[in-house]
């Protein structure tokens, strides 16, 4: 058992963490992720440009930026794909303002679908898919998180079960109900990203990170090397 347990604020988080260790739970309690110490290495941000294997299709229509080593690892992952496939970056660094917009939009959806739940429970459900823009922020604010998908040789997105940043019962990486073809593509994406030392957030098939608190938590590291910018 590592040293994450003493940092947890309540028994519920401790139980959730133990269930994760036993494989009975896919998503770590938020307290575990937030409890990871940050020692930012000071690595600079780099503009992401498209090549024959890595395609930038920005969700915001703006230039995408990532930490330098994250970009190197993303390029490495893309080069593992067959010639008729590409890796598509939908979003990298995300400002606090955009994170707040995503949070408000998803919270509104949750309130509409769970009108009888308390505000606390509605926020808990929302946090399963979107990081709340409080405290130090989420992985996208560090330049270490990416939302990616697979494309064909021309950079056209392949069917992955949902669109990137589309939240439904098919959003989790190992969601039930997706076709064998879709699951095979998700497994391929997971494989190439894992080989480049990225960590997937199990609640979103498209979300991967390197160096941030979430990466450290799922990799069982004591320290994150990227903090919010």
Short mmCIF file of the C-alpha atoms (twelve columns), coordinates in Angstrom:
data_MODEL
# 
_entry.id   MODEL 
# 
loop_
_atom_site.group_PDB 
_atom_site.id 
_atom_site.type_symbol 
_atom_site.label_atom_id 
_atom_site.label_alt_id 
_atom_site.label_comp_id 
_atom_site.label_asym_id 
_atom_site.label_seq_id 
_atom_site.Cartn_x 
_atom_site.Cartn_y 
_atom_site.Cartn_z 
_atom_site.pdbx_PDB_model_num 
ATOM 1   C CA . UNK A 1   0.000   0.000  0.000   1 
ATOM 2   C CA . UNK A 2   1.549   3.344  -0.991  1 
ATOM 3   C CA . UNK A 3   1.497   6.652  0.844   1 
ATOM 4   C CA . UNK A 4   -1.675  8.020  -0.809  1 
ATOM 5   C CA . UNK A 5   -3.986  6.804  1.956   1 
ATOM 6   C CA . UNK A 6   -2.879  9.301  4.665   1 
ATOM 7   C CA . UNK A 7   -3.778  12.177 2.370   1 
ATOM 8   C CA . UNK A 8   -7.405  11.153 1.990   1 
ATOM 9   C CA . UNK A 9   -9.953  13.234 3.861   1 
ATOM 10  C CA . UNK A 10  -12.574 10.581 4.562   1 
ATOM 11  C CA . UNK A 11  -13.294 6.881  4.831   1 
ATOM 12  C CA . UNK A 12  -15.334 6.909  1.627   1 
ATOM 13  C CA . UNK A 13  -12.277 7.940  -0.377  1 
ATOM 14  C CA . UNK A 14  -10.164 5.317  1.372   1 
ATOM 15  C CA . UNK A 15  -12.672 2.594  0.532   1 
ATOM 16  C CA . UNK A 16  -12.847 3.795  -3.067  1 
ATOM 17  C CA . UNK A 17  -9.078  3.671  -3.343  1 
ATOM 18  C CA . UNK A 18  -8.926  0.141  -1.937  1 
ATOM 19  C CA . UNK A 19  -11.617 -0.975 -4.397  1 
ATOM 20  C CA . UNK A 20  -9.518  0.517  -7.201  1 
ATOM 21  C CA . UNK A 21  -6.446  -1.375 -6.013  1 
ATOM 22  C CA . UNK A 22  -8.492  -4.581 -6.032  1 
ATOM 23  C CA . UNK A 23  -9.751  -3.906 -9.553  1 
ATOM 24  C CA . UNK A 24  -13.372 -3.551 -8.430  1 
ATOM 25  C CA . UNK A 25  -13.468 0.125  -9.380  1 
ATOM 26  C CA . UNK A 26  -12.111 1.801  -12.530 1 
ATOM 27  C CA . UNK A 27  -12.045 5.471  -11.493 1 
ATOM 28  C CA . UNK A 28  -9.940  6.713  -8.598  1 
ATOM 29  C CA . UNK A 29  -11.555 8.943  -5.943  1 
ATOM 30  C CA . UNK A 30  -10.888 12.588 -6.673  1 
ATOM 31  C CA . UNK A 31  -9.192  12.954 -3.279  1 
ATOM 32  C CA . UNK A 32  -6.440  10.604 -4.444  1 
ATOM 33  C CA . UNK A 33  -5.718  12.658 -7.543  1 
ATOM 34  C CA . UNK A 34  -5.838  15.972 -5.676  1 
ATOM 35  C CA . UNK A 35  -3.559  14.566 -2.965  1 
ATOM 36  C CA . UNK A 36  -0.643  14.030 -5.348  1 
ATOM 37  C CA . UNK A 37  2.238   16.393 -4.669  1 
ATOM 38  C CA . UNK A 38  3.271   18.669 -7.557  1 
ATOM 39  C CA . UNK A 39  6.879   19.532 -8.300  1 
ATOM 40  C CA . UNK A 40  6.714   21.350 -11.618 1 
ATOM 41  C CA . UNK A 41  9.790   20.701 -13.753 1 
ATOM 42  C CA . UNK A 42  9.414   24.015 -15.576 1 
ATOM 43  C CA . UNK A 43  9.184   22.443 -19.008 1 
ATOM 44  C CA . UNK A 44  8.057   24.883 -21.682 1 
ATOM 45  C CA . UNK A 45  4.946   24.742 -23.822 1 
ATOM 46  C CA . UNK A 46  5.240   23.931 -27.535 1 
ATOM 47  C CA . UNK A 47  2.896   24.616 -30.431 1 
ATOM 48  C CA . UNK A 48  1.426   21.459 -31.968 1 
ATOM 49  C CA . UNK A 49  1.465   21.237 -35.772 1 
ATOM 50  C CA . UNK A 50  0.121   18.495 -38.023 1 
ATOM 51  C CA . UNK A 51  2.244   15.969 -39.865 1 
ATOM 52  C CA . UNK A 52  1.469   12.805 -41.831 1 
ATOM 53  C CA . UNK A 53  0.706   10.826 -38.635 1 
ATOM 54  C CA . UNK A 54  -0.435  13.431 -36.088 1 
ATOM 55  C CA . UNK A 55  -3.359  15.605 -37.166 1 
ATOM 56  C CA . UNK A 56  -4.506  18.693 -35.250 1 
ATOM 57  C CA . UNK A 57  -8.284  19.280 -35.396 1 
ATOM 58  C CA . UNK A 58  -8.731  21.799 -32.603 1 
ATOM 59  C CA . UNK A 59  -12.082 21.756 -30.813 1 
ATOM 60  C CA . UNK A 60  -11.743 25.488 -30.223 1 
ATOM 61  C CA . UNK A 61  -10.372 26.404 -33.620 1 
ATOM 62  C CA . UNK A 62  -7.291  27.867 -31.961 1 
ATOM 63  C CA . UNK A 63  -3.626  26.869 -32.018 1 
ATOM 64  C CA . UNK A 64  -2.983  23.911 -29.697 1 
ATOM 65  C CA . UNK A 65  -0.136  23.857 -27.185 1 
ATOM 66  C CA . UNK A 66  1.372   21.077 -25.035 1 
ATOM 67  C CA . UNK A 67  4.358   20.595 -22.793 1 
ATOM 68  C CA . UNK A 68  7.382   19.733 -24.936 1 
ATOM 69  C CA . UNK A 69  7.795   16.155 -23.703 1 
ATOM 70  C CA . UNK A 70  4.063   15.497 -23.992 1 
ATOM 71  C CA . UNK A 71  4.220   16.477 -27.658 1 
ATOM 72  C CA . UNK A 72  7.238   14.222 -28.237 1 
ATOM 73  C CA . UNK A 73  5.380   11.311 -26.683 1 
ATOM 74  C CA . UNK A 74  2.257   12.054 -28.689 1 
ATOM 75  C CA . UNK A 75  4.276   12.010 -31.917 1 
ATOM 76  C CA . UNK A 76  5.873   8.731  -30.838 1 
ATOM 77  C CA . UNK A 77  2.426   7.212  -30.232 1 
ATOM 78  C CA . UNK A 78  1.185   8.336  -33.656 1 
ATOM 79  C CA . UNK A 79  4.136   6.658  -35.357 1 
ATOM 80  C CA . UNK A 80  3.056   3.283  -33.938 1 
ATOM 81  C CA . UNK A 81  -0.068  3.336  -36.098 1 
ATOM 82  C CA . UNK A 82  -0.322  1.621  -39.464 1 
ATOM 83  C CA . UNK A 83  0.184   3.703  -42.596 1 
ATOM 84  C CA . UNK A 84  -3.568  3.963  -43.169 1 
ATOM 85  C CA . UNK A 85  -4.238  5.498  -39.733 1 
ATOM 86  C CA . UNK A 86  -3.569  8.791  -37.964 1 
ATOM 87  C CA . UNK A 87  -3.736  10.120 -34.419 1 
ATOM 88  C CA . UNK A 88  -5.939  13.206 -34.117 1 
ATOM 89  C CA . UNK A 89  -5.483  15.837 -31.388 1 
ATOM 90  C CA . UNK A 90  -8.793  17.486 -30.522 1 
ATOM 91  C CA . UNK A 91  -7.647  19.543 -27.539 1 
ATOM 92  C CA . UNK A 92  -4.508  20.030 -25.476 1 
ATOM 93  C CA . UNK A 93  -3.967  22.967 -23.138 1 
ATOM 94  C CA . UNK A 94  -7.253  24.406 -21.915 1 
ATOM 95  C CA . UNK A 95  -7.715  27.731 -20.157 1 
ATOM 96  C CA . UNK A 96  -9.572  28.068 -16.853 1 
ATOM 97  C CA . UNK A 97  -12.286 30.009 -18.682 1 
ATOM 98  C CA . UNK A 98  -12.962 27.189 -21.151 1 
ATOM 99  C CA . UNK A 99  -12.869 24.628 -18.339 1 
ATOM 100 C CA . UNK A 100 -15.518 26.647 -16.511 1 
ATOM 101 C CA . UNK A 101 -17.679 26.691 -19.650 1 
ATOM 102 C CA . UNK A 102 -17.463 22.901 -19.988 1 
ATOM 103 C CA . UNK A 103 -18.255 22.440 -16.288 1 
ATOM 104 C CA . UNK A 104 -21.313 24.709 -16.411 1 
ATOM 105 C CA . UNK A 105 -22.619 22.976 -19.542 1 
ATOM 106 C CA . UNK A 106 -22.250 19.463 -18.122 1 
ATOM 107 C CA . UNK A 107 -23.645 20.467 -14.710 1 
ATOM 108 C CA . UNK A 108 -26.713 21.826 -16.473 1 
ATOM 109 C CA . UNK A 109 -27.172 18.479 -18.245 1 
ATOM 110 C CA . UNK A 110 -26.825 16.591 -14.958 1 
ATOM 111 C CA . UNK A 111 -29.335 18.838 -13.185 1 
ATOM 112 C CA . UNK A 112 -31.836 18.225 -15.956 1 
ATOM 113 C CA . UNK A 113 -31.339 14.436 -15.913 1 
ATOM 114 C CA . UNK A 114 -31.143 14.151 -12.082 1 
ATOM 115 C CA . UNK A 115 -33.552 16.857 -10.858 1 
ATOM 116 C CA . UNK A 116 -34.303 15.143 -7.537  1 
ATOM 117 C CA . UNK A 117 -30.693 14.778 -6.430  1 
ATOM 118 C CA . UNK A 118 -29.033 17.188 -4.014  1 
ATOM 119 C CA . UNK A 119 -26.638 19.828 -5.333  1 
ATOM 120 C CA . UNK A 120 -23.761 17.874 -3.810  1 
ATOM 121 C CA . UNK A 121 -24.771 14.697 -5.646  1 
ATOM 122 C CA . UNK A 122 -25.300 16.586 -8.910  1 
ATOM 123 C CA . UNK A 123 -21.783 17.972 -8.635  1 
ATOM 124 C CA . UNK A 124 -20.403 14.523 -7.820  1 
ATOM 125 C CA . UNK A 125 -21.985 13.120 -10.982 1 
ATOM 126 C CA . UNK A 126 -20.671 16.027 -13.034 1 
ATOM 127 C CA . UNK A 127 -17.138 15.486 -11.727 1 
ATOM 128 C CA . UNK A 128 -17.207 11.970 -13.194 1 
ATOM 129 C CA . UNK A 129 -16.891 13.532 -16.634 1 
ATOM 130 C CA . UNK A 130 -15.612 17.111 -16.198 1 
ATOM 131 C CA . UNK A 131 -13.080 18.501 -13.751 1 
ATOM 132 C CA . UNK A 132 -14.491 21.299 -11.622 1 
ATOM 133 C CA . UNK A 133 -12.526 24.527 -12.228 1 
ATOM 134 C CA . UNK A 134 -11.516 25.119 -8.612  1 
ATOM 135 C CA . UNK A 135 -8.253  24.929 -6.713  1 
ATOM 136 C CA . UNK A 136 -5.316  24.209 -8.990  1 
ATOM 137 C CA . UNK A 137 -7.448  23.113 -11.935 1 
ATOM 138 C CA . UNK A 138 -7.359  19.899 -13.959 1 
ATOM 139 C CA . UNK A 139 -4.892  18.198 -16.244 1 
ATOM 140 C CA . UNK A 140 -5.657  20.301 -19.304 1 
ATOM 141 C CA . UNK A 141 -4.558  23.398 -17.385 1 
ATOM 142 C CA . UNK A 142 -1.072  21.868 -16.984 1 
ATOM 143 C CA . UNK A 143 -0.370  21.294 -20.672 1 
ATOM 144 C CA . UNK A 144 -0.015  17.583 -19.893 1 
ATOM 145 C CA . UNK A 145 -3.473  16.299 -20.882 1 
ATOM 146 C CA . UNK A 146 -4.790  15.567 -24.360 1 
ATOM 147 C CA . UNK A 147 -8.119  14.633 -25.913 1 
ATOM 148 C CA . UNK A 148 -7.331  12.414 -28.880 1 
ATOM 149 C CA . UNK A 149 -8.978  10.018 -31.308 1 
ATOM 150 C CA . UNK A 150 -8.052  7.841  -34.269 1 
ATOM 151 C CA . UNK A 151 -8.394  8.792  -37.914 1 
ATOM 152 C CA . UNK A 152 -7.894  7.202  -41.307 1 
ATOM 153 C CA . UNK A 153 -4.932  7.980  -43.542 1 
ATOM 154 C CA . UNK A 154 -6.576  11.224 -44.641 1 
ATOM 155 C CA . UNK A 155 -7.171  12.427 -41.091 1 
ATOM 156 C CA . UNK A 156 -10.911 11.713 -41.069 1 
ATOM 157 C CA . UNK A 157 -12.149 10.585 -37.648 1 
ATOM 158 C CA . UNK A 158 -12.995 6.915  -37.247 1 
ATOM 159 C CA . UNK A 159 -16.035 5.678  -35.337 1 
ATOM 160 C CA . UNK A 160 -15.049 5.367  -31.656 1 
ATOM 161 C CA . UNK A 161 -18.564 4.948  -30.258 1 
ATOM 162 C CA . UNK A 162 -19.026 8.635  -29.389 1 
ATOM 163 C CA . UNK A 163 -17.528 11.902 -30.473 1 
ATOM 164 C CA . UNK A 164 -14.686 13.309 -28.399 1 
ATOM 165 C CA . UNK A 165 -16.168 15.196 -25.401 1 
ATOM 166 C CA . UNK A 166 -19.588 13.607 -25.962 1 
ATOM 167 C CA . UNK A 167 -20.864 12.255 -22.662 1 
ATOM 168 C CA . UNK A 168 -23.177 9.240  -22.598 1 
ATOM 169 C CA . UNK A 169 -23.232 5.667  -21.304 1 
ATOM 170 C CA . UNK A 170 -20.744 4.851  -24.094 1 
ATOM 171 C CA . UNK A 171 -18.168 7.426  -22.967 1 
ATOM 172 C CA . UNK A 172 -16.122 5.237  -20.533 1 
ATOM 173 C CA . UNK A 173 -13.117 3.531  -22.106 1 
ATOM 174 C CA . UNK A 174 -14.508 0.059  -21.394 1 
ATOM 175 C CA . UNK A 175 -18.175 0.949  -21.818 1 
ATOM 176 C CA . UNK A 176 -20.638 -1.854 -22.354 1 
ATOM 177 C CA . UNK A 177 -22.665 -1.648 -25.524 1 
ATOM 178 C CA . UNK A 178 -19.989 -0.590 -28.016 1 
ATOM 179 C CA . UNK A 179 -19.365 -2.812 -31.027 1 
ATOM 180 C CA . UNK A 180 -16.357 -5.126 -31.282 1 
ATOM 181 C CA . UNK A 181 -14.937 -2.872 -33.992 1 
ATOM 182 C CA . UNK A 182 -15.200 0.215  -31.785 1 
ATOM 183 C CA . UNK A 183 -13.729 -1.574 -28.768 1 
ATOM 184 C CA . UNK A 184 -10.855 -2.794 -30.943 1 
ATOM 185 C CA . UNK A 185 -10.093 0.807  -31.949 1 
ATOM 186 C CA . UNK A 186 -10.298 1.985  -28.339 1 
ATOM 187 C CA . UNK A 187 -7.925  -0.816 -27.341 1 
ATOM 188 C CA . UNK A 188 -5.516  0.232  -30.095 1 
ATOM 189 C CA . UNK A 189 -5.602  3.863  -28.948 1 
ATOM 190 C CA . UNK A 190 -5.059  2.767  -25.350 1 
ATOM 191 C CA . UNK A 191 -2.147  0.538  -26.383 1 
ATOM 192 C CA . UNK A 192 -0.164  3.135  -28.324 1 
ATOM 193 C CA . UNK A 193 -0.731  5.796  -25.670 1 
ATOM 194 C CA . UNK A 194 0.285   3.432  -22.855 1 
ATOM 195 C CA . UNK A 195 3.484   2.579  -24.728 1 
ATOM 196 C CA . UNK A 196 4.317   6.305  -24.700 1 
ATOM 197 C CA . UNK A 197 3.677   6.372  -20.909 1 
ATOM 198 C CA . UNK A 198 0.384   8.242  -21.069 1 
ATOM 199 C CA . UNK A 199 -2.353  7.348  -18.593 1 
ATOM 200 C CA . UNK A 200 -5.991  7.109  -19.645 1 
ATOM 201 C CA . UNK A 201 -8.830  8.462  -17.547 1 
ATOM 202 C CA . UNK A 202 -11.198 5.436  -17.546 1 
ATOM 203 C CA . UNK A 203 -14.274 7.653  -17.567 1 
ATOM 204 C CA . UNK A 204 -13.407 9.101  -21.002 1 
ATOM 205 C CA . UNK A 205 -11.947 6.962  -23.792 1 
ATOM 206 C CA . UNK A 206 -10.340 10.021 -25.406 1 
ATOM 207 C CA . UNK A 207 -8.602  11.590 -22.372 1 
ATOM 208 C CA . UNK A 208 -4.938  10.821 -21.737 1 
ATOM 209 C CA . UNK A 209 -2.308  12.616 -19.721 1 
ATOM 210 C CA . UNK A 210 1.369   12.586 -18.903 1 
ATOM 211 C CA . UNK A 211 3.037   14.332 -15.994 1 
ATOM 212 C CA . UNK A 212 -0.037  15.757 -14.246 1 
ATOM 213 C CA . UNK A 213 -1.670  14.669 -10.990 1 
ATOM 214 C CA . UNK A 214 -4.029  12.227 -12.684 1 
ATOM 215 C CA . UNK A 215 -1.152  10.561 -14.520 1 
ATOM 216 C CA . UNK A 216 0.799   10.252 -11.268 1 
ATOM 217 C CA . UNK A 217 -2.188  8.820  -9.388  1 
ATOM 218 C CA . UNK A 218 -3.027  6.152  -11.965 1 
ATOM 219 C CA . UNK A 219 0.664   5.296  -12.428 1 
ATOM 220 C CA . UNK A 220 1.072   5.101  -8.622  1 
ATOM 221 C CA . UNK A 221 3.715   7.842  -8.623  1 
ATOM 222 C CA . UNK A 222 4.287   10.064 -5.603  1 
ATOM 223 C CA . UNK A 223 4.782   13.298 -7.528  1 
ATOM 224 C CA . UNK A 224 3.391   15.060 -10.572 1 
ATOM 225 C CA . UNK A 225 5.950   16.886 -12.707 1 
ATOM 226 C CA . UNK A 226 3.466   19.353 -14.253 1 
ATOM 227 C CA . UNK A 227 1.315   21.847 -12.406 1 
ATOM 228 C CA . UNK A 228 -1.223  24.402 -13.696 1 
ATOM 229 C CA . UNK A 229 0.155   27.101 -15.953 1 
# 
